[in-house]
Amino acid sequence: MTFSLCDPGTQNRILWNVGSQVGPKRPLNKKQIWAVRFFLDREQRT
């Protein structure tokens, strides 16, 4: 369902995701991967 261009209630509406990046996220780098592994090892979780 879309909004009508003639509806005065939608004229000044700000989008909830304005300014956010759209698309796939970048992969984790090695430092981040080792940080996750260290945290899981410290909590004794696999």
PQR file of N, CA, C, O and H, with PARSE charges and radii, in Angstrom:
ATOM      1  N   MET A   1       0.848  -1.174   0.000 -0.4000 1.5000
ATOM      2  CA  MET A   1       0.000   0.000   0.000 -0.0000 2.0000
ATOM      3  C   MET A   1       0.891   1.233   0.000  0.5500 1.7000
ATOM      4  O   MET A   1       1.819   1.339   0.803 -0.5500 1.4000
ATOM      5  N   THR A   2       0.608   2.154  -0.894 -0.4000 1.5000
ATOM      6  CA  THR A   2       1.418   3.366  -1.010 -0.0000 2.0000
ATOM      7  C   THR A   2       0.619   4.568  -0.528  0.5500 1.7000
ATOM      8  O   THR A   2      -0.587   4.486  -0.294 -0.5500 1.4000
ATOM      9  H   THR A   2      -0.145   2.068  -1.546  0.4000 1.0000
ATOM     10  N   PHE A   3       1.314   5.672  -0.387 -0.4000 1.5000
ATOM     11  CA  PHE A   3       0.686   6.910   0.046 -0.0000 2.0000
ATOM     12  C   PHE A   3       0.336   7.758  -1.165  0.5500 1.7000
ATOM     13  O   PHE A   3       1.063   7.767  -2.158 -0.5500 1.4000
ATOM     14  H   PHE A   3       2.294   5.738  -0.577  0.4000 1.0000
ATOM     15  N   SER A   4      -0.759   8.456  -1.080 -0.4000 1.5000
ATOM     16  CA  SER A   4      -1.198   9.318  -2.154 -0.0000 2.0000
ATOM     17  C   SER A   4      -0.428  10.635  -2.113  0.5500 1.7000
ATOM     18  O   SER A   4      -0.146  11.161  -1.037 -0.5500 1.4000
ATOM     19  H   SER A   4      -1.350   8.448  -0.273  0.4000 1.0000
ATOM     20  N   LEU A   5      -0.093  11.160  -3.279 -0.4000 1.5000
ATOM     21  CA  LEU A   5       0.596  12.448  -3.348 -0.0000 2.0000
ATOM     22  C   LEU A   5      -0.335  13.602  -3.008  0.5500 1.7000
ATOM     23  O   LEU A   5       0.123  14.699  -2.686 -0.5500 1.4000
ATOM     24  H   LEU A   5      -0.322  10.733  -4.153  0.4000 1.0000
ATOM     25  N   CYS A   6      -1.637  13.359  -3.078 -0.4000 1.5000
ATOM     26  CA  CYS A   6      -2.619  14.404  -2.790 -0.0000 2.0000
ATOM     27  C   CYS A   6      -2.991  14.457  -1.310  0.5500 1.7000
ATOM     28  O   CYS A   6      -3.690  15.381  -0.894 -0.5500 1.4000
ATOM     29  H   CYS A   6      -2.008  12.468  -3.339  0.4000 1.0000
ATOM     30  N   ASP A   7      -2.550  13.506  -0.516 -0.4000 1.5000
ATOM     31  CA  ASP A   7      -2.897  13.452   0.900 -0.0000 2.0000
ATOM     32  C   ASP A   7      -2.047  14.469   1.662  0.5500 1.7000
ATOM     33  O   ASP A   7      -0.822  14.345   1.661 -0.5500 1.4000
ATOM     34  H   ASP A   7      -1.982  12.755  -0.854  0.4000 1.0000
ATOM     35  N   PRO A   8      -2.653  15.478   2.318 -0.5600 1.5000
ATOM     36  CA  PRO A   8      -1.859  16.495   3.017  0.2800 2.0000
ATOM     37  C   PRO A   8      -1.130  15.950   4.248  0.5500 1.7000
ATOM     38  O   PRO A   8      -0.177  16.574   4.714 -0.5500 1.4000
ATOM     39  N   GLY A   9      -1.552  14.813   4.779 -0.4000 1.5000
ATOM     40  CA  GLY A   9      -0.879  14.249   5.943 -0.0000 2.0000
ATOM     41  C   GLY A   9       0.480  13.662   5.633  0.5500 1.7000
ATOM     42  O   GLY A   9       1.292  13.474   6.539 -0.5500 1.4000
ATOM     43  H   GLY A   9      -2.327  14.306   4.400  0.4000 1.0000
ATOM     44  N   THR A  10       0.746  13.368   4.364 -0.4000 1.5000
ATOM     45  CA  THR A  10       2.022  12.756   3.989 -0.0000 2.0000
ATOM     46  C   THR A  10       2.987  13.742   3.333  0.5500 1.7000
ATOM     47  O   THR A  10       4.065  13.339   2.896 -0.5500 1.4000
ATOM     48  H   THR A  10       0.086  13.521   3.628  0.4000 1.0000
ATOM     49  N   GLN A  11       2.635  14.988   3.256 -0.4000 1.5000
ATOM     50  CA  GLN A  11       3.476  15.958   2.558 -0.0000 2.0000
ATOM     51  C   GLN A  11       4.779  16.237   3.291  0.5500 1.7000
ATOM     52  O   GLN A  11       5.825  16.348   2.652 -0.5500 1.4000
ATOM     53  H   GLN A  11       1.759  15.315   3.611  0.4000 1.0000
ATOM     54  N   ASN A  12       4.747  16.355   4.616 -0.4000 1.5000
ATOM     55  CA  ASN A  12       5.934  16.713   5.391 -0.0000 2.0000
ATOM     56  C   ASN A  12       6.470  15.533   6.203  0.5500 1.7000
ATOM     57  O   ASN A  12       7.184  15.729   7.186 -0.5500 1.4000
ATOM     58  H   ASN A  12       3.897  16.266   5.136  0.4000 1.0000
ATOM     59  N   ARG A  13       6.134  14.328   5.799 -0.4000 1.5000
ATOM     60  CA  ARG A  13       6.561  13.133   6.531 -0.0000 2.0000
ATOM     61  C   ARG A  13       8.039  12.842   6.243  0.5500 1.7000
ATOM     62  O   ARG A  13       8.465  12.832   5.089 -0.5500 1.4000
ATOM     63  H   ARG A  13       5.554  14.168   5.000  0.4000 1.0000
ATOM     64  N   ILE A  14       8.802  12.609   7.296 -0.4000 1.5000
ATOM     65  CA  ILE A  14      10.212  12.253   7.163 -0.0000 2.0000
ATOM     66  C   ILE A  14      10.316  10.737   7.223  0.5500 1.7000
ATOM     67  O   ILE A  14       9.731  10.103   8.100 -0.5500 1.4000
ATOM     68  H   ILE A  14       8.456  12.618   8.234  0.4000 1.0000
ATOM     69  N   LEU A  15      11.058  10.160   6.293 -0.4000 1.5000
ATOM     70  CA  LEU A  15      11.206   8.720   6.261 -0.0000 2.0000
ATOM     71  C   LEU A  15      11.977   8.225   7.474  0.5500 1.7000
ATOM     72  O   LEU A  15      12.862   8.919   7.975 -0.5500 1.4000
ATOM     73  H   LEU A  15      11.533  10.675   5.580  0.4000 1.0000
ATOM     74  N   TRP A  16      11.644   7.017   7.953 -0.4000 1.5000
ATOM     75  CA  TRP A  16      12.271   6.484   9.152 -0.0000 2.0000
ATOM     76  C   TRP A  16      13.713   6.053   8.880  0.5500 1.7000
ATOM     77  O   TRP A  16      14.510   6.010   9.816 -0.5500 1.4000
ATOM     78  H   TRP A  16      10.925   6.454   7.546  0.4000 1.0000
ATOM     79  N   ASN A  17      14.074   5.735   7.650 -0.4000 1.5000
ATOM     80  CA  ASN A  17      15.418   5.256   7.356 -0.0000 2.0000
ATOM     81  C   ASN A  17      16.221   6.240   6.519  0.5500 1.7000
ATOM     82  O   ASN A  17      17.113   5.835   5.774 -0.5500 1.4000
ATOM     83  H   ASN A  17      13.426   5.769   6.889  0.4000 1.0000
ATOM     84  N   VAL A  18      15.915   7.518   6.632 -0.4000 1.5000
ATOM     85  CA  VAL A  18      16.628   8.521   5.841 -0.0000 2.0000
ATOM     86  C   VAL A  18      18.076   8.619   6.328  0.5500 1.7000
ATOM     87  O   VAL A  18      18.328   8.717   7.529 -0.5500 1.4000
ATOM     88  H   VAL A  18      15.189   7.847   7.237  0.4000 1.0000
ATOM     89  N   GLY A  19      19.010   8.591   5.401 -0.4000 1.5000
ATOM     90  CA  GLY A  19      20.422   8.698   5.720 -0.0000 2.0000
ATOM     91  C   GLY A  19      21.117   7.380   6.004  0.5500 1.7000
ATOM     92  O   GLY A  19      22.341   7.351   6.124 -0.5500 1.4000
ATOM     93  H   GLY A  19      18.806   8.511   4.426  0.4000 1.0000
ATOM     94  N   SER A  20      20.368   6.281   6.116 -0.4000 1.5000
ATOM     95  CA  SER A  20      20.999   4.992   6.382 -0.0000 2.0000
ATOM     96  C   SER A  20      21.420   4.352   5.068  0.5500 1.7000
ATOM     97  O   SER A  20      20.802   4.567   4.025 -0.5500 1.4000
ATOM     98  H   SER A  20      19.373   6.304   6.018  0.4000 1.0000
ATOM     99  N   GLN A  21      22.482   3.565   5.141 -0.4000 1.5000
ATOM    100  CA  GLN A  21      22.970   2.895   3.947 -0.0000 2.0000
ATOM    101  C   GLN A  21      22.091   1.689   3.644  0.5500 1.7000
ATOM    102  O   GLN A  21      21.618   0.997   4.545 -0.5500 1.4000
ATOM    103  H   GLN A  21      22.984   3.391   5.987  0.4000 1.0000
ATOM    104  N   VAL A  22      21.888   1.458   2.365 -0.4000 1.5000
ATOM    105  CA  VAL A  22      21.048   0.362   1.923 -0.0000 2.0000
ATOM    106  C   VAL A  22      21.936  -0.637   1.193  0.5500 1.7000
ATOM    107  O   VAL A  22      22.802  -0.251   0.408 -0.5500 1.4000
ATOM    108  H   VAL A  22      22.272   2.020   1.632  0.4000 1.0000
ATOM    109  N   GLY A  23      21.718  -1.911   1.454 -0.4000 1.5000
ATOM    110  CA  GLY A  23      22.469  -2.943   0.754 -0.0000 2.0000
ATOM    111  C   GLY A  23      23.157  -3.878   1.719  0.5500 1.7000
ATOM    112  O   GLY A  23      22.947  -3.803   2.930 -0.5500 1.4000
ATOM    113  H   GLY A  23      21.014  -2.224   2.091  0.4000 1.0000
ATOM    114  N   PRO A  24      23.989  -4.769   1.176 -0.5600 1.5000
ATOM    115  CA  PRO A  24      24.663  -5.747   2.033  0.2800 2.0000
ATOM    116  C   PRO A  24      25.715  -5.095   2.911  0.5500 1.7000
ATOM    117  O   PRO A  24      26.304  -4.075   2.554 -0.5500 1.4000
ATOM    118  N   LYS A  25      25.940  -5.704   4.069 -0.4000 1.5000
ATOM    119  CA  LYS A  25      26.952  -5.189   4.992 -0.0000 2.0000
ATOM    120  C   LYS A  25      28.331  -5.676   4.569  0.5500 1.7000
ATOM    121  O   LYS A  25      28.460  -6.696   3.892 -0.5500 1.4000
ATOM    122  H   LYS A  25      25.461  -6.533   4.360  0.4000 1.0000
ATOM    123  N   ARG A  26      29.349  -4.946   4.969 -0.4000 1.5000
ATOM    124  CA  ARG A  26      30.719  -5.347   4.692 -0.0000 2.0000
ATOM    125  C   ARG A  26      31.078  -6.551   5.555  0.5500 1.7000
ATOM    126  O   ARG A  26      30.564  -6.691   6.664 -0.5500 1.4000
ATOM    127  H   ARG A  26      29.245  -4.117   5.519  0.4000 1.0000
ATOM    128  N   PRO A  27      31.965  -7.429   5.052 -0.5600 1.5000
ATOM    129  CA  PRO A  27      32.354  -8.588   5.860  0.2800 2.0000
ATOM    130  C   PRO A  27      33.215  -8.158   7.045  0.5500 1.7000
ATOM    131  O   PRO A  27      33.841  -7.098   7.029 -0.5500 1.4000
ATOM    132  N   LEU A  28      33.231  -9.006   8.070 -0.4000 1.5000
ATOM    133  CA  LEU A  28      34.043  -8.722   9.250 -0.0000 2.0000
ATOM    134  C   LEU A  28      35.523  -8.835   8.898  0.5500 1.7000
ATOM    135  O   LEU A  28      35.911  -9.666   8.077 -0.5500 1.4000
ATOM    136  H   LEU A  28      32.722  -9.868   8.083  0.4000 1.0000
ATOM    137  N   ASN A  29      36.347  -7.991   9.527 -0.4000 1.5000
ATOM    138  CA  ASN A  29      37.780  -8.129   9.321 -0.0000 2.0000
ATOM    139  C   ASN A  29      38.347  -9.096  10.360  0.5500 1.7000
ATOM    140  O   ASN A  29      37.633  -9.542  11.258 -0.5500 1.4000
ATOM    141  H   ASN A  29      36.032  -7.316  10.194  0.4000 1.0000
ATOM    142  N   LYS A  30      39.626  -9.414  10.232 -0.4000 1.5000
ATOM    143  CA  LYS A  30      40.228 -10.435  11.091 -0.0000 2.0000
ATOM    144  C   LYS A  30      40.203 -10.037  12.563  0.5500 1.7000
ATOM    145  O   LYS A  30      40.025 -10.891  13.431 -0.5500 1.4000
ATOM    146  H   LYS A  30      40.206  -9.052   9.502  0.4000 1.0000
ATOM    147  N   LYS A  31      40.376  -8.763  12.848 -0.4000 1.5000
ATOM    148  CA  LYS A  31      40.363  -8.313  14.238 -0.0000 2.0000
ATOM    149  C   LYS A  31      38.994  -8.540  14.873  0.5500 1.7000
ATOM    150  O   LYS A  31      38.905  -8.953  16.029 -0.5500 1.4000
ATOM    151  H   LYS A  31      40.520  -8.069  12.143  0.4000 1.0000
ATOM    152  N   GLN A  32      37.946  -8.275  14.133 -0.4000 1.5000
ATOM    153  CA  GLN A  32      36.597  -8.476  14.651 -0.0000 2.0000
ATOM    154  C   GLN A  32      36.288  -9.961  14.833  0.5500 1.7000
ATOM    155  O   GLN A  32      35.629 -10.344  15.799 -0.5500 1.4000
ATOM    156  H   GLN A  32      38.018  -7.939  13.194  0.4000 1.0000
ATOM    157  N   ILE A  33      36.759 -10.792  13.912 -0.4000 1.5000
ATOM    158  CA  ILE A  33      36.538 -12.232  14.024 -0.0000 2.0000
ATOM    159  C   ILE A  33      37.224 -12.777  15.265  0.5500 1.7000
ATOM    160  O   ILE A  33      36.644 -13.583  15.992 -0.5500 1.4000
ATOM    161  H   ILE A  33      37.294 -10.481  13.127  0.4000 1.0000
ATOM    162  N   TRP A  34      38.461 -12.344  15.515 -0.4000 1.5000
ATOM    163  CA  TRP A  34      39.177 -12.832  16.689 -0.0000 2.0000
ATOM    164  C   TRP A  34      38.560 -12.305  17.974  0.5500 1.7000
ATOM    165  O   TRP A  34      38.611 -12.984  19.000 -0.5500 1.4000
ATOM    166  H   TRP A  34      38.933 -11.689  14.925  0.4000 1.0000
ATOM    167  N   ALA A  35      37.983 -11.124  17.946 -0.4000 1.5000
ATOM    168  CA  ALA A  35      37.306 -10.590  19.127 -0.0000 2.0000
ATOM    169  C   ALA A  35      36.085 -11.447  19.466  0.5500 1.7000
ATOM    170  O   ALA A  35      35.823 -11.715  20.638 -0.5500 1.4000
ATOM    171  H   ALA A  35      37.941 -10.572  17.114  0.4000 1.0000
ATOM    172  N   VAL A  36      35.344 -11.874  18.457 -0.4000 1.5000
ATOM    173  CA  VAL A  36      34.182 -12.731  18.684 -0.0000 2.0000
ATOM    174  C   VAL A  36      34.631 -14.083  19.221  0.5500 1.7000
ATOM    175  O   VAL A  36      34.040 -14.614  20.160 -0.5500 1.4000
ATOM    176  H   VAL A  36      35.556 -11.656  17.505  0.4000 1.0000
ATOM    177  N   ARG A  37      35.681 -14.636  18.619 -0.4000 1.5000
ATOM    178  CA  ARG A  37      36.181 -15.938  19.079 -0.0000 2.0000
ATOM    179  C   ARG A  37      36.679 -15.856  20.510  0.5500 1.7000
ATOM    180  O   ARG A  37      36.451 -16.773  21.298 -0.5500 1.4000
ATOM    181  H   ARG A  37      36.161 -14.204  17.856  0.4000 1.0000
ATOM    182  N   PHE A  38      37.358 -14.766  20.857 -0.4000 1.5000
ATOM    183  CA  PHE A  38      37.853 -14.594  22.223 -0.0000 2.0000
ATOM    184  C   PHE A  38      36.700 -14.508  23.205  0.5500 1.7000
ATOM    185  O   PHE A  38      36.754 -15.113  24.276 -0.5500 1.4000
ATOM    186  H   PHE A  38      37.544 -14.021  20.217  0.4000 1.0000
ATOM    187  N   PHE A  39      35.655 -13.764  22.856 -0.4000 1.5000
ATOM    188  CA  PHE A  39      34.496 -13.629  23.729 -0.0000 2.0000
ATOM    189  C   PHE A  39      33.806 -14.976  23.935  0.5500 1.7000
ATOM    190  O   PHE A  39      33.442 -15.328  25.058 -0.5500 1.4000
ATOM    191  H   PHE A  39      35.612 -13.273  21.986  0.4000 1.0000
ATOM    192  N   LEU A  40      33.627 -15.729  22.845 -0.4000 1.5000
ATOM    193  CA  LEU A  40      32.973 -17.030  22.964 -0.0000 2.0000
ATOM    194  C   LEU A  40      33.807 -18.000  23.773  0.5500 1.7000
ATOM    195  O   LEU A  40      33.262 -18.788  24.545 -0.5500 1.4000
ATOM    196  H   LEU A  40      33.922 -15.444  21.933  0.4000 1.0000
ATOM    197  N   ASP A  41      35.126 -17.955  23.610 -0.4000 1.5000
ATOM    198  CA  ASP A  41      36.000 -18.835  24.369 -0.0000 2.0000
ATOM    199  C   ASP A  41      35.976 -18.465  25.841  0.5500 1.7000
ATOM    200  O   ASP A  41      35.977 -19.344  26.703 -0.5500 1.4000
ATOM    201  H   ASP A  41      35.569 -17.315  22.982  0.4000 1.0000
ATOM    202  N   ARG A  42      35.953 -17.180  26.132 -0.4000 1.5000
ATOM    203  CA  ARG A  42      35.924 -16.723  27.525 -0.0000 2.0000
ATOM    204  C   ARG A  42      34.631 -17.144  28.218  0.5500 1.7000
ATOM    205  O   ARG A  42      34.636 -17.464  29.407 -0.5500 1.4000
ATOM    206  H   ARG A  42      35.952 -16.467  25.431  0.4000 1.0000
ATOM    207  N   GLU A  43      33.535 -17.143  27.483 -0.4000 1.5000
ATOM    208  CA  GLU A  43      32.237 -17.538  28.051 -0.0000 2.0000
ATOM    209  C   GLU A  43      32.020 -19.049  27.952  0.5500 1.7000
ATOM    210  O   GLU A  43      30.964 -19.550  28.340 -0.5500 1.4000
ATOM    211  H   GLU A  43      33.530 -16.883  26.517  0.4000 1.0000
ATOM    212  N   GLN A  44      33.000 -19.765  27.442 -0.4000 1.5000
ATOM    213  CA  GLN A  44      32.956 -21.213  27.256 -0.0000 2.0000
ATOM    214  C   GLN A  44      31.760 -21.619  26.395  0.5500 1.7000
ATOM    215  O   GLN A  44      31.023 -22.548  26.726 -0.5500 1.4000
ATOM    216  H   GLN A  44      33.857 -19.357  27.127  0.4000 1.0000
ATOM    217  N   ARG A  45      31.590 -20.915  25.305 -0.4000 1.5000
ATOM    218  CA  ARG A  45      30.533 -21.212  24.335 -0.0000 2.0000
ATOM    219  C   ARG A  45      31.174 -21.482  22.996  0.5500 1.7000
ATOM    220  O   ARG A  45      32.224 -20.921  22.684 -0.5500 1.4000
ATOM    221  H   ARG A  45      32.188 -20.161  25.036  0.4000 1.0000
ATOM    222  N   THR A  46      30.562 -22.326  22.210 -0.4000 1.5000
ATOM    223  CA  THR A  46      31.096 -22.624  20.884 -0.0000 2.0000
ATOM    224  C   THR A  46      30.158 -22.137  19.808  0.5500 1.7000
ATOM    225  O   THR A  46      30.442 -22.301  18.621 -0.5500 1.4000
ATOM    226  H   THR A  46      29.709 -22.782  22.464  0.4000 1.0000
TER
END
